[in-house]
């Protein structure tokens, strides 16, 4: 069928991208991983090894290259926001097919507009994923969470193409939902992620200590992000967000905190900066968010 998703490129086969690449390959899809030469060489010879309590331990064969050279049905963009500009050079527009979907799994809410400025708007299908997955070495993925949930959106993407993508990902085993409201999907993730990322990174402690020792700031941040989310046209439920934080494993850390501990570039602008810019556009006061963004920036220079 014309709308089937048969071939998939994965830009950035790290914790998230490597897991999805391996699952799609195991489900029978042709998968091309796009990465640096050393990583690509490793994947070509060793495949991707996954250790997962949810999906089991397995090795999946994938193709790998430093750039996309032939059209595919979908490109999953799974790099960090800090690496996006450089990574996009691996998918030249000339290598994209007429119906290729670009599916960014990035934190924040501003990247869809960036992609649509350079690619057909009706081929950009933003997604969010709920998972804890880590690349411990090139081609070696440890999937630590007991869940893998994906929400797909794309207000301008034809519904049959979005459904085909959802079907392909769902057949690979994650829980997948296609949503009609892109704004709601992206802001649901950011409104939850921002307090978690900012506070764990600022204080260098896991969520268990944040929800006890820094409860006042956590509550204030949840309220602020909910207010900005509502101003942007997305629903928000502060009480539900707090309940989710309280249900987290006490030792859970945010990806931004892990990046800070490893001395890697932070997605501070994509998360905190995007929140502040949206608040300014809509006239929403976010003093606690503004303070924490400054403090994280100062502490990680």
C-alpha atoms as an extended CHARMM CRD file, in Angstrom:
* protein
*
       301  EXT
         1         1  UNK       CA              0.0000000000        0.0000000000        0.0000000000  PROA      1               0.0000000000
         2         2  UNK       CA              1.1740000000        3.5140000000       -0.8000000000  PROA      2               0.0000000000
         3         3  UNK       CA              0.8540000000        4.6950000000        2.7860000000  PROA      3               0.0000000000
         4         4  UNK       CA              2.7420000000        1.8260000000        4.4020000000  PROA      4               0.0000000000
         5         5  UNK       CA              5.8450000000        2.6920000000        6.4240000000  PROA      5               0.0000000000
         6         6  UNK       CA              8.3880000000        0.1170000000        5.2700000000  PROA      6               0.0000000000
         7         7  UNK       CA             11.7650000000        1.8720000000        5.4070000000  PROA      7               0.0000000000
         8         8  UNK       CA             12.8490000000        4.0970000000        8.2840000000  PROA      8               0.0000000000
         9         9  UNK       CA             15.9510000000        6.1960000000        8.9080000000  PROA      9               0.0000000000
        10        10  UNK       CA             16.9560000000        6.9790000000       12.4890000000  PROA      10              0.0000000000
        11        11  UNK       CA             18.9630000000       10.1820000000       12.9030000000  PROA      11              0.0000000000
        12        12  UNK       CA             20.9100000000        9.7470000000       16.1290000000  PROA      12              0.0000000000
        13        13  UNK       CA             20.8660000000        6.0880000000       17.2990000000  PROA      13              0.0000000000
        14        14  UNK       CA             21.3520000000        6.9030000000       20.9810000000  PROA      14              0.0000000000
        15        15  UNK       CA             19.1970000000        5.8190000000       23.9050000000  PROA      15              0.0000000000
        16        16  UNK       CA             15.8620000000        6.5880000000       22.2540000000  PROA      16              0.0000000000
        17        17  UNK       CA             16.8780000000        6.2730000000       18.6050000000  PROA      17              0.0000000000
        18        18  UNK       CA             18.8180000000        3.0690000000       19.1090000000  PROA      18              0.0000000000
        19        19  UNK       CA             15.9250000000        1.4470000000       20.9400000000  PROA      19              0.0000000000
        20        20  UNK       CA             13.4080000000        2.4280000000       18.2560000000  PROA      20              0.0000000000
        21        21  UNK       CA             15.7720000000        1.3680000000       15.4610000000  PROA      21              0.0000000000
        22        22  UNK       CA             16.2390000000       -2.0550000000       17.0240000000  PROA      22              0.0000000000
        23        23  UNK       CA             12.5220000000       -2.5660000000       17.6610000000  PROA      23              0.0000000000
        24        24  UNK       CA             11.5960000000       -1.5310000000       14.1110000000  PROA      24              0.0000000000
        25        25  UNK       CA             14.2570000000       -3.7970000000       12.6370000000  PROA      25              0.0000000000
        26        26  UNK       CA             13.0500000000       -6.7200000000       14.7370000000  PROA      26              0.0000000000
        27        27  UNK       CA              9.5220000000       -6.0600000000       13.4690000000  PROA      27              0.0000000000
        28        28  UNK       CA             10.7300000000       -6.4640000000        9.8820000000  PROA      28              0.0000000000
        29        29  UNK       CA             11.3920000000       -2.9010000000        8.7280000000  PROA      29              0.0000000000
        30        30  UNK       CA             14.4360000000       -1.8000000000        6.7780000000  PROA      30              0.0000000000
        31        31  UNK       CA             16.2280000000        0.5730000000        9.1540000000  PROA      31              0.0000000000
        32        32  UNK       CA             19.0750000000        2.9450000000        8.2760000000  PROA      32              0.0000000000
        33        33  UNK       CA             20.8560000000        4.5720000000       11.2280000000  PROA      33              0.0000000000
        34        34  UNK       CA             22.5560000000        7.9090000000       10.5400000000  PROA      34              0.0000000000
        35        35  UNK       CA             25.5280000000        8.7430000000       12.7450000000  PROA      35              0.0000000000
        36        36  UNK       CA             29.2330000000        9.5490000000       12.7550000000  PROA      36              0.0000000000
        37        37  UNK       CA             31.6080000000        7.2490000000       10.9070000000  PROA      37              0.0000000000
        38        38  UNK       CA             32.8190000000        5.3330000000       13.9590000000  PROA      38              0.0000000000
        39        39  UNK       CA             29.3210000000        4.6700000000       15.2730000000  PROA      39              0.0000000000
        40        40  UNK       CA             28.0430000000        3.7970000000       11.7900000000  PROA      40              0.0000000000
        41        41  UNK       CA             30.8750000000        1.2960000000       11.3340000000  PROA      41              0.0000000000
        42        42  UNK       CA             30.0740000000       -0.3500000000       14.6720000000  PROA      42              0.0000000000
        43        43  UNK       CA             26.3780000000       -0.6430000000       13.8480000000  PROA      43              0.0000000000
        44        44  UNK       CA             27.0930000000       -2.1210000000       10.4140000000  PROA      44              0.0000000000
        45        45  UNK       CA             29.2230000000       -4.9000000000       11.8760000000  PROA      45              0.0000000000
        46        46  UNK       CA             27.6140000000       -5.5220000000       15.2850000000  PROA      46              0.0000000000
        47        47  UNK       CA             24.0450000000       -4.3180000000       14.9380000000  PROA      47              0.0000000000
        48        48  UNK       CA             22.2100000000       -2.8940000000       17.9510000000  PROA      48              0.0000000000
        49        49  UNK       CA             22.1270000000       -4.8720000000       21.1780000000  PROA      49              0.0000000000
        50        50  UNK       CA             19.2150000000       -4.1460000000       23.5020000000  PROA      50              0.0000000000
        51        51  UNK       CA             18.8730000000       -5.1120000000       27.1400000000  PROA      51              0.0000000000
        52        52  UNK       CA             15.2840000000       -4.5320000000       28.2290000000  PROA      52              0.0000000000
        53        53  UNK       CA             12.9500000000       -5.8110000000       30.9100000000  PROA      53              0.0000000000
        54        54  UNK       CA              9.9930000000       -4.8840000000       28.7050000000  PROA      54              0.0000000000
        55        55  UNK       CA             11.1660000000       -6.1010000000       25.2940000000  PROA      55              0.0000000000
        56        56  UNK       CA             13.7350000000       -8.7160000000       26.2670000000  PROA      56              0.0000000000
        57        57  UNK       CA             17.4110000000       -8.9230000000       25.3480000000  PROA      57              0.0000000000
        58        58  UNK       CA             18.1000000000       -9.1160000000       21.6110000000  PROA      58              0.0000000000
        59        59  UNK       CA             20.3630000000       -7.9570000000       18.8000000000  PROA      59              0.0000000000
        60        60  UNK       CA             18.9510000000       -6.3240000000       15.6630000000  PROA      60              0.0000000000
        61        61  UNK       CA             20.6990000000       -5.8700000000       12.3410000000  PROA      61              0.0000000000
        62        62  UNK       CA             20.5340000000       -2.3720000000       10.8540000000  PROA      62              0.0000000000
        63        63  UNK       CA             22.0880000000       -0.4850000000        7.9860000000  PROA      63              0.0000000000
        64        64  UNK       CA             24.1920000000        2.5240000000        8.9400000000  PROA      64              0.0000000000
        65        65  UNK       CA             25.6620000000        5.5110000000        7.1600000000  PROA      65              0.0000000000
        66        66  UNK       CA             26.8540000000        9.0350000000        7.8250000000  PROA      66              0.0000000000
        67        67  UNK       CA             24.1170000000       10.5640000000        5.6440000000  PROA      67              0.0000000000
        68        68  UNK       CA             20.8270000000        9.6070000000        4.0430000000  PROA      68              0.0000000000
        69        69  UNK       CA             21.4630000000        8.6590000000        0.4250000000  PROA      69              0.0000000000
        70        70  UNK       CA             18.2050000000        7.0530000000       -0.7290000000  PROA      70              0.0000000000
        71        71  UNK       CA             14.6010000000        7.9640000000        0.1140000000  PROA      71              0.0000000000
        72        72  UNK       CA             12.8550000000        6.3470000000        3.0630000000  PROA      72              0.0000000000
        73        73  UNK       CA              9.2720000000        6.4690000000        4.2720000000  PROA      73              0.0000000000
        74        74  UNK       CA             10.0930000000        8.1730000000        7.5750000000  PROA      74              0.0000000000
        75        75  UNK       CA             13.0510000000        9.7770000000        9.3340000000  PROA      75              0.0000000000
        76        76  UNK       CA             12.9740000000        9.5690000000       13.1350000000  PROA      76              0.0000000000
        77        77  UNK       CA             14.9710000000       12.5140000000       14.4930000000  PROA      77              0.0000000000
        78        78  UNK       CA             16.1910000000       11.4030000000       17.9120000000  PROA      78              0.0000000000
        79        79  UNK       CA             19.1580000000       13.6750000000       18.6180000000  PROA      79              0.0000000000
        80        80  UNK       CA             19.3250000000       16.1990000000       21.4320000000  PROA      80              0.0000000000
        81        81  UNK       CA             18.1600000000       19.6980000000       20.5550000000  PROA      81              0.0000000000
        82        82  UNK       CA             21.7180000000       20.9510000000       21.0790000000  PROA      82              0.0000000000
        83        83  UNK       CA             22.8910000000       18.7100000000       18.2120000000  PROA      83              0.0000000000
        84        84  UNK       CA             19.9750000000       19.2960000000       15.8500000000  PROA      84              0.0000000000
        85        85  UNK       CA             21.5280000000       21.7680000000       13.4100000000  PROA      85              0.0000000000
        86        86  UNK       CA             24.5900000000       19.6130000000       12.8220000000  PROA      86              0.0000000000
        87        87  UNK       CA             22.5830000000       16.4030000000       12.6480000000  PROA      87              0.0000000000
        88        88  UNK       CA             20.2070000000       17.7500000000       10.0170000000  PROA      88              0.0000000000
        89        89  UNK       CA             23.0930000000       17.9610000000        7.5520000000  PROA      89              0.0000000000
        90        90  UNK       CA             22.9090000000       14.1560000000        7.4630000000  PROA      90              0.0000000000
        91        91  UNK       CA             19.4780000000       14.3010000000        5.7790000000  PROA      91              0.0000000000
        92        92  UNK       CA             19.8840000000       16.5300000000        2.6910000000  PROA      92              0.0000000000
        93        93  UNK       CA             16.5180000000       17.5240000000        1.1830000000  PROA      93              0.0000000000
        94        94  UNK       CA             17.5590000000       15.9360000000       -2.1080000000  PROA      94              0.0000000000
        95        95  UNK       CA             17.5840000000       12.5230000000       -0.3920000000  PROA      95              0.0000000000
        96        96  UNK       CA             14.0390000000       12.8320000000        0.9250000000  PROA      96              0.0000000000
        97        97  UNK       CA             11.1840000000       11.2540000000       -0.9820000000  PROA      97              0.0000000000
        98        98  UNK       CA              7.9690000000       13.0270000000       -1.9440000000  PROA      98              0.0000000000
        99        99  UNK       CA              6.1060000000       11.5050000000        1.0180000000  PROA      99              0.0000000000
       100       100  UNK       CA              8.9190000000       11.0950000000        3.5550000000  PROA      100             0.0000000000
       101       101  UNK       CA              7.7490000000       11.9640000000        7.0570000000  PROA      101             0.0000000000
       102       102  UNK       CA             10.1220000000       13.8020000000        9.3920000000  PROA      102             0.0000000000
       103       103  UNK       CA              9.3620000000       12.7030000000       12.9440000000  PROA      103             0.0000000000
       104       104  UNK       CA             11.2370000000       14.7200000000       15.5890000000  PROA      104             0.0000000000
       105       105  UNK       CA             11.4090000000       13.1690000000       19.0730000000  PROA      105             0.0000000000
       106       106  UNK       CA             12.8510000000       16.3240000000       20.6380000000  PROA      106             0.0000000000
       107       107  UNK       CA             12.2060000000       18.1080000000       23.8930000000  PROA      107             0.0000000000
       108       108  UNK       CA             10.5720000000       21.5210000000       23.6880000000  PROA      108             0.0000000000
       109       109  UNK       CA              7.9240000000       23.0810000000       21.4820000000  PROA      109             0.0000000000
       110       110  UNK       CA              9.8410000000       25.2260000000       18.9830000000  PROA      110             0.0000000000
       111       111  UNK       CA             11.5500000000       22.6270000000       16.7700000000  PROA      111             0.0000000000
       112       112  UNK       CA              8.5200000000       21.8290000000       14.5270000000  PROA      112             0.0000000000
       113       113  UNK       CA              8.5300000000       25.4020000000       13.2150000000  PROA      113             0.0000000000
       114       114  UNK       CA             12.2730000000       25.1390000000       12.5440000000  PROA      114             0.0000000000
       115       115  UNK       CA             11.7990000000       21.9730000000       10.5100000000  PROA      115             0.0000000000
       116       116  UNK       CA              8.8080000000       23.3580000000        8.6430000000  PROA      116             0.0000000000
       117       117  UNK       CA             10.8580000000       26.3730000000        7.5920000000  PROA      117             0.0000000000
       118       118  UNK       CA             13.0450000000       24.0310000000        5.5280000000  PROA      118             0.0000000000
       119       119  UNK       CA             10.7500000000       21.1180000000        4.7000000000  PROA      119             0.0000000000
       120       120  UNK       CA              7.1540000000       20.6300000000        3.6010000000  PROA      120             0.0000000000
       121       121  UNK       CA              4.9110000000       21.4440000000        6.5890000000  PROA      121             0.0000000000
       122       122  UNK       CA              2.6150000000       18.5070000000        5.8460000000  PROA      122             0.0000000000
       123       123  UNK       CA              5.5260000000       16.0810000000        6.2190000000  PROA      123             0.0000000000
       124       124  UNK       CA              6.6070000000       17.1220000000        9.7420000000  PROA      124             0.0000000000
       125       125  UNK       CA              5.0100000000       14.9010000000       12.4000000000  PROA      125             0.0000000000
       126       126  UNK       CA              6.2470000000       15.8110000000       15.9050000000  PROA      126             0.0000000000
       127       127  UNK       CA              6.2950000000       13.0420000000       18.4910000000  PROA      127             0.0000000000
       128       128  UNK       CA              6.9830000000       12.6940000000       22.1900000000  PROA      128             0.0000000000
       129       129  UNK       CA              8.1560000000        9.5480000000       23.9100000000  PROA      129             0.0000000000
       130       130  UNK       CA              7.9530000000        8.4310000000       27.5240000000  PROA      130             0.0000000000
       131       131  UNK       CA             10.8430000000        6.0770000000       28.1640000000  PROA      131             0.0000000000
       132       132  UNK       CA             14.0490000000        5.6150000000       30.1230000000  PROA      132             0.0000000000
       133       133  UNK       CA             16.6370000000        4.3050000000       27.6790000000  PROA      133             0.0000000000
       134       134  UNK       CA             20.3950000000        4.8440000000       27.6290000000  PROA      134             0.0000000000
       135       135  UNK       CA             23.1430000000        4.2090000000       25.1040000000  PROA      135             0.0000000000
       136       136  UNK       CA             25.9400000000        2.7640000000       27.2260000000  PROA      136             0.0000000000
       137       137  UNK       CA             28.2150000000        2.2320000000       24.1900000000  PROA      137             0.0000000000
       138       138  UNK       CA             27.8150000000        2.5490000000       20.4160000000  PROA      138             0.0000000000
       139       139  UNK       CA             25.1450000000        0.0250000000       19.4780000000  PROA      139             0.0000000000
       140       140  UNK       CA             24.4160000000       -1.0170000000       23.0790000000  PROA      140             0.0000000000
       141       141  UNK       CA             21.1190000000        0.1340000000       24.5860000000  PROA      141             0.0000000000
       142       142  UNK       CA             19.8800000000       -0.3620000000       28.1460000000  PROA      142             0.0000000000
       143       143  UNK       CA             16.1260000000        0.1480000000       28.4090000000  PROA      143             0.0000000000
       144       144  UNK       CA             15.4070000000        0.6650000000       32.0900000000  PROA      144             0.0000000000
       145       145  UNK       CA             11.7400000000        1.6650000000       32.2230000000  PROA      145             0.0000000000
       146       146  UNK       CA              8.7820000000       -0.7160000000       32.3150000000  PROA      146             0.0000000000
       147       147  UNK       CA              7.0080000000        1.3690000000       29.6960000000  PROA      147             0.0000000000
       148       148  UNK       CA              7.5610000000        2.8900000000       26.2540000000  PROA      148             0.0000000000
       149       149  UNK       CA              4.7980000000        5.2530000000       25.1780000000  PROA      149             0.0000000000
       150       150  UNK       CA              4.7320000000        7.4070000000       22.0540000000  PROA      150             0.0000000000
       151       151  UNK       CA              2.3370000000       10.2340000000       21.1930000000  PROA      151             0.0000000000
       152       152  UNK       CA              2.2820000000       11.2750000000       17.5310000000  PROA      152             0.0000000000
       153       153  UNK       CA              0.9130000000       14.5240000000       16.1750000000  PROA      153             0.0000000000
       154       154  UNK       CA              1.1550000000       16.7570000000       13.1270000000  PROA      154             0.0000000000
       155       155  UNK       CA             -1.6900000000       19.1710000000       12.5110000000  PROA      155             0.0000000000
       156       156  UNK       CA             -0.8310000000       19.4700000000        8.8210000000  PROA      156             0.0000000000
       157       157  UNK       CA              0.0630000000       15.8190000000        8.1520000000  PROA      157             0.0000000000
       158       158  UNK       CA             -2.5770000000       13.8150000000        6.2400000000  PROA      158             0.0000000000
       159       159  UNK       CA             -4.3350000000       11.5400000000        8.7120000000  PROA      159             0.0000000000
       160       160  UNK       CA             -3.6800000000        8.3920000000        6.6960000000  PROA      160             0.0000000000
       161       161  UNK       CA              0.0790000000        9.0490000000        6.8080000000  PROA      161             0.0000000000
       162       162  UNK       CA             -0.0060000000        9.6610000000       10.5590000000  PROA      162             0.0000000000
       163       163  UNK       CA             -2.0360000000        6.4850000000       11.0930000000  PROA      163             0.0000000000
       164       164  UNK       CA              0.4210000000        4.4860000000        8.9670000000  PROA      164             0.0000000000
       165       165  UNK       CA              3.3140000000        5.7380000000       11.0880000000  PROA      165             0.0000000000
       166       166  UNK       CA              1.4310000000        4.9260000000       14.2920000000  PROA      166             0.0000000000
       167       167  UNK       CA              0.7090000000        1.4260000000       12.9990000000  PROA      167             0.0000000000
       168       168  UNK       CA              4.3590000000        0.7940000000       12.1330000000  PROA      168             0.0000000000
       169       169  UNK       CA              5.6150000000        1.9530000000       15.5210000000  PROA      169             0.0000000000
       170       170  UNK       CA              2.8860000000        0.1080000000       17.3870000000  PROA      170             0.0000000000
       171       171  UNK       CA              3.6860000000       -3.1300000000       15.5600000000  PROA      171             0.0000000000
       172       172  UNK       CA              7.2470000000       -2.7880000000       16.8840000000  PROA      172             0.0000000000
       173       173  UNK       CA              5.7880000000       -3.0260000000       20.4310000000  PROA      173             0.0000000000
       174       174  UNK       CA              5.6840000000        0.4890000000       21.9680000000  PROA      174             0.0000000000
       175       175  UNK       CA              2.2950000000        1.8660000000       23.0050000000  PROA      175             0.0000000000
       176       176  UNK       CA              1.4390000000        4.4800000000       20.3640000000  PROA      176             0.0000000000
       177       177  UNK       CA             -1.3280000000        7.0580000000       20.0720000000  PROA      177             0.0000000000
       178       178  UNK       CA             -1.9790000000        9.4870000000       17.2250000000  PROA      178             0.0000000000
       179       179  UNK       CA             -3.4290000000       12.8000000000       18.3880000000  PROA      179             0.0000000000
       180       180  UNK       CA             -5.3470000000       15.5020000000       16.4950000000  PROA      180             0.0000000000
       181       181  UNK       CA             -3.8860000000       18.4030000000       18.5360000000  PROA      181             0.0000000000
       182       182  UNK       CA             -0.1430000000       18.9730000000       18.1210000000  PROA      182             0.0000000000
       183       183  UNK       CA             -0.0530000000       21.8760000000       20.5790000000  PROA      183             0.0000000000
       184       184  UNK       CA             -1.5900000000       19.7550000000       23.3240000000  PROA      184             0.0000000000
       185       185  UNK       CA              0.8850000000       16.9120000000       22.7540000000  PROA      185             0.0000000000
       186       186  UNK       CA              4.0020000000       19.0940000000       22.8040000000  PROA      186             0.0000000000
       187       187  UNK       CA              2.9370000000       21.1990000000       25.7690000000  PROA      187             0.0000000000
       188       188  UNK       CA              1.8710000000       18.1760000000       27.8080000000  PROA      188             0.0000000000
       189       189  UNK       CA              5.4650000000       16.9520000000       27.5660000000  PROA      189             0.0000000000
       190       190  UNK       CA              7.1050000000       20.3410000000       28.1980000000  PROA      190             0.0000000000
       191       191  UNK       CA              4.8280000000       21.2590000000       31.1080000000  PROA      191             0.0000000000
       192       192  UNK       CA              5.7930000000       18.0230000000       32.8240000000  PROA      192             0.0000000000
       193       193  UNK       CA              9.4550000000       17.9800000000       31.8140000000  PROA      193             0.0000000000
       194       194  UNK       CA             10.4310000000       21.5630000000       32.6390000000  PROA      194             0.0000000000
       195       195  UNK       CA              9.9580000000       21.4370000000       36.4400000000  PROA      195             0.0000000000
       196       196  UNK       CA             11.6160000000       18.0110000000       36.6220000000  PROA      196             0.0000000000
       197       197  UNK       CA             14.5930000000       19.0100000000       34.4670000000  PROA      197             0.0000000000
       198       198  UNK       CA             15.1860000000       22.4310000000       35.9930000000  PROA      198             0.0000000000
       199       199  UNK       CA             14.9970000000       21.3550000000       39.6200000000  PROA      199             0.0000000000
       200       200  UNK       CA             16.9760000000       18.1100000000       39.3890000000  PROA      200             0.0000000000
       201       201  UNK       CA             19.6900000000       19.8730000000       37.3980000000  PROA      201             0.0000000000
       202       202  UNK       CA             19.8030000000       22.9390000000       39.6350000000  PROA      202             0.0000000000
       203       203  UNK       CA             20.1600000000       20.9390000000       42.8420000000  PROA      203             0.0000000000
       204       204  UNK       CA             21.9260000000       17.8350000000       41.5200000000  PROA      204             0.0000000000
       205       205  UNK       CA             19.5500000000       15.4570000000       43.2860000000  PROA      205             0.0000000000
       206       206  UNK       CA             16.9500000000       12.9260000000       42.0690000000  PROA      206             0.0000000000
       207       207  UNK       CA             13.2080000000       13.5100000000       42.0740000000  PROA      207             0.0000000000
       208       208  UNK       CA             12.7020000000       11.9110000000       45.4770000000  PROA      208             0.0000000000
       209       209  UNK       CA             14.5810000000       14.7630000000       47.1350000000  PROA      209             0.0000000000
       210       210  UNK       CA             13.0150000000       17.3890000000       44.8720000000  PROA      210             0.0000000000
       211       211  UNK       CA              9.4750000000       16.4690000000       45.9020000000  PROA      211             0.0000000000
       212       212  UNK       CA             10.3720000000       16.6490000000       49.5970000000  PROA      212             0.0000000000
       213       213  UNK       CA             13.1780000000       19.1550000000       50.2070000000  PROA      213             0.0000000000
       214       214  UNK       CA             12.1870000000       21.4600000000       47.3110000000  PROA      214             0.0000000000
       215       215  UNK       CA              8.4280000000       20.9400000000       47.3060000000  PROA      215             0.0000000000
       216       216  UNK       CA              7.6100000000       24.6500000000       47.3150000000  PROA      216             0.0000000000
       217       217  UNK       CA              9.6020000000       25.3510000000       44.1590000000  PROA      217             0.0000000000
       218       218  UNK       CA              8.2270000000       22.2070000000       42.5000000000  PROA      218             0.0000000000
       219       219  UNK       CA              4.6520000000       23.2780000000       43.1640000000  PROA      219             0.0000000000
       220       220  UNK       CA              5.3240000000       26.8080000000       41.9360000000  PROA      220             0.0000000000
       221       221  UNK       CA              6.9840000000       25.5570000000       38.7450000000  PROA      221             0.0000000000
       222       222  UNK       CA              4.1120000000       23.1970000000       38.0180000000  PROA      222             0.0000000000
       223       223  UNK       CA              1.6370000000       26.0560000000       38.4260000000  PROA      223             0.0000000000
       224       224  UNK       CA              3.6890000000       28.3710000000       36.2000000000  PROA      224             0.0000000000
       225       225  UNK       CA              4.1420000000       25.8550000000       33.4050000000  PROA      225             0.0000000000
       226       226  UNK       CA              0.4480000000       25.0000000000       33.5320000000  PROA      226             0.0000000000
       227       227  UNK       CA             -0.4460000000       28.6790000000       33.1750000000  PROA      227             0.0000000000
       228       228  UNK       CA              1.8110000000       29.0540000000       30.1370000000  PROA      228             0.0000000000
       229       229  UNK       CA              0.4650000000       25.8560000000       28.6260000000  PROA      229             0.0000000000
       230       230  UNK       CA             -3.1170000000       27.0740000000       28.9600000000  PROA      230             0.0000000000
       231       231  UNK       CA             -2.1710000000       30.4500000000       27.4670000000  PROA      231             0.0000000000
       232       232  UNK       CA             -0.7700000000       28.5950000000       24.4370000000  PROA      232             0.0000000000
       233       233  UNK       CA             -4.0470000000       26.7480000000       23.9630000000  PROA      233             0.0000000000
       234       234  UNK       CA             -3.1770000000       23.4390000000       25.5760000000  PROA      234             0.0000000000
       235       235  UNK       CA             -4.9270000000       21.8640000000       28.5700000000  PROA      235             0.0000000000
       236       236  UNK       CA             -3.0050000000       21.5460000000       31.8260000000  PROA      236             0.0000000000
       237       237  UNK       CA             -3.6250000000       19.7680000000       35.1220000000  PROA      237             0.0000000000
       238       238  UNK       CA             -1.1640000000       20.8200000000       37.8570000000  PROA      238             0.0000000000
       239       239  UNK       CA             -2.5870000000       18.3630000000       40.3790000000  PROA      239             0.0000000000
       240       240  UNK       CA             -2.0480000000       15.4530000000       37.9940000000  PROA      240             0.0000000000
       241       241  UNK       CA              1.5260000000       16.5750000000       37.2980000000  PROA      241             0.0000000000
       242       242  UNK       CA              2.3380000000       16.6580000000       41.0030000000  PROA      242             0.0000000000
       243       243  UNK       CA              0.7910000000       13.2180000000       41.4400000000  PROA      243             0.0000000000
       244       244  UNK       CA              3.0250000000       11.8810000000       38.6590000000  PROA      244             0.0000000000
       245       245  UNK       CA              6.1330000000       13.3210000000       40.2980000000  PROA      245             0.0000000000
       246       246  UNK       CA              5.0820000000       11.7210000000       43.5820000000  PROA      246             0.0000000000
       247       247  UNK       CA              4.7000000000        8.3490000000       41.8420000000  PROA      247             0.0000000000
       248       248  UNK       CA              8.1720000000        8.4420000000       40.2800000000  PROA      248             0.0000000000
       249       249  UNK       CA             10.9150000000        6.1800000000       41.5580000000  PROA      249             0.0000000000
       250       250  UNK       CA             12.7530000000        8.3100000000       44.1540000000  PROA      250             0.0000000000
       251       251  UNK       CA             16.1000000000        7.8050000000       42.4140000000  PROA      251             0.0000000000
       252       252  UNK       CA             14.8450000000        9.0180000000       38.9910000000  PROA      252             0.0000000000
       253       253  UNK       CA             16.9380000000       11.7260000000       37.3350000000  PROA      253             0.0000000000
       254       254  UNK       CA             16.0980000000       13.9560000000       34.4000000000  PROA      254             0.0000000000
       255       255  UNK       CA             18.0700000000       13.6510000000       31.1600000000  PROA      255             0.0000000000
       256       256  UNK       CA             19.2410000000       17.2470000000       31.6190000000  PROA      256             0.0000000000
       257       257  UNK       CA             20.6500000000       16.3560000000       35.0300000000  PROA      257             0.0000000000
       258       258  UNK       CA             22.4560000000       13.3610000000       33.5400000000  PROA      258             0.0000000000
       259       259  UNK       CA             23.8900000000       15.5850000000       30.8110000000  PROA      259             0.0000000000
       260       260  UNK       CA             25.1030000000       18.0770000000       33.4310000000  PROA      260             0.0000000000
       261       261  UNK       CA             26.7730000000       15.2900000000       35.4030000000  PROA      261             0.0000000000
       262       262  UNK       CA             28.5000000000       14.1020000000       32.2370000000  PROA      262             0.0000000000
       263       263  UNK       CA             29.6420000000       17.6010000000       31.2710000000  PROA      263             0.0000000000
       264       264  UNK       CA             27.5290000000       17.5750000000       28.0970000000  PROA      264             0.0000000000
       265       265  UNK       CA             25.6760000000       20.5370000000       26.5450000000  PROA      265             0.0000000000
       266       266  UNK       CA             22.2940000000       21.1030000000       28.1660000000  PROA      266             0.0000000000
       267       267  UNK       CA             18.9140000000       21.4840000000       26.4970000000  PROA      267             0.0000000000
       268       268  UNK       CA             18.2950000000       24.4550000000       28.7740000000  PROA      268             0.0000000000
       269       269  UNK       CA             17.2290000000       26.7710000000       25.9660000000  PROA      269             0.0000000000
       270       270  UNK       CA             14.9170000000       24.2100000000       24.3590000000  PROA      270             0.0000000000
       271       271  UNK       CA             13.2000000000       23.5500000000       27.6850000000  PROA      271             0.0000000000
       272       272  UNK       CA             13.5490000000       26.5410000000       30.0150000000  PROA      272             0.0000000000
       273       273  UNK       CA             14.1860000000       29.1080000000       27.2900000000  PROA      273             0.0000000000
       274       274  UNK       CA             11.1700000000       28.0240000000       25.2510000000  PROA      274             0.0000000000
       275       275  UNK       CA              8.9990000000       28.2320000000       28.3460000000  PROA      275             0.0000000000
       276       276  UNK       CA             10.1950000000       31.7550000000       29.1300000000  PROA      276             0.0000000000
       277       277  UNK       CA              9.6700000000       32.9280000000       25.5440000000  PROA      277             0.0000000000
       278       278  UNK       CA              6.1280000000       31.5730000000       25.4830000000  PROA      278             0.0000000000
       279       279  UNK       CA              5.3830000000       33.1900000000       28.8420000000  PROA      279             0.0000000000
       280       280  UNK       CA              6.6210000000       36.5500000000       27.5620000000  PROA      280             0.0000000000
       281       281  UNK       CA              4.5310000000       36.3000000000       24.3880000000  PROA      281             0.0000000000
       282       282  UNK       CA              1.3780000000       35.6700000000       26.3940000000  PROA      282             0.0000000000
       283       283  UNK       CA              2.0810000000       37.9620000000       29.3220000000  PROA      283             0.0000000000
       284       284  UNK       CA              2.2740000000       35.1620000000       31.9070000000  PROA      284             0.0000000000
       285       285  UNK       CA              4.3560000000       35.7860000000       35.0330000000  PROA      285             0.0000000000
       286       286  UNK       CA              6.8600000000       32.9710000000       35.7090000000  PROA      286             0.0000000000
       287       287  UNK       CA              9.2970000000       34.2540000000       38.3480000000  PROA      287             0.0000000000
       288       288  UNK       CA             10.3590000000       30.8590000000       39.7140000000  PROA      288             0.0000000000
       289       289  UNK       CA             11.0270000000       29.5040000000       36.2280000000  PROA      289             0.0000000000
       290       290  UNK       CA             13.0640000000       32.6020000000       35.3340000000  PROA      290             0.0000000000
       291       291  UNK       CA             15.1280000000       32.3070000000       38.5110000000  PROA      291             0.0000000000
       292       292  UNK       CA             15.8790000000       28.6130000000       38.0120000000  PROA      292             0.0000000000
       293       293  UNK       CA             16.8320000000       29.0300000000       34.3430000000  PROA      293             0.0000000000
       294       294  UNK       CA             19.3490000000       31.6870000000       35.3700000000  PROA      294             0.0000000000
       295       295  UNK       CA             20.6920000000       29.5650000000       38.2120000000  PROA      295             0.0000000000
       296       296  UNK       CA             21.1360000000       26.4760000000       36.0300000000  PROA      296             0.0000000000
       297       297  UNK       CA             22.8350000000       28.5370000000       33.3420000000  PROA      297             0.0000000000
       298       298  UNK       CA             25.2140000000       30.0900000000       35.8670000000  PROA      298             0.0000000000
       299       299  UNK       CA             26.0230000000       26.7620000000       37.5090000000  PROA      299             0.0000000000
       300       300  UNK       CA             26.8140000000       24.9690000000       34.2640000000  PROA      300             0.0000000000
       301       301  UNK       CA             28.9280000000       27.5570000000       32.4330000000  PROA      301             0.0000000000
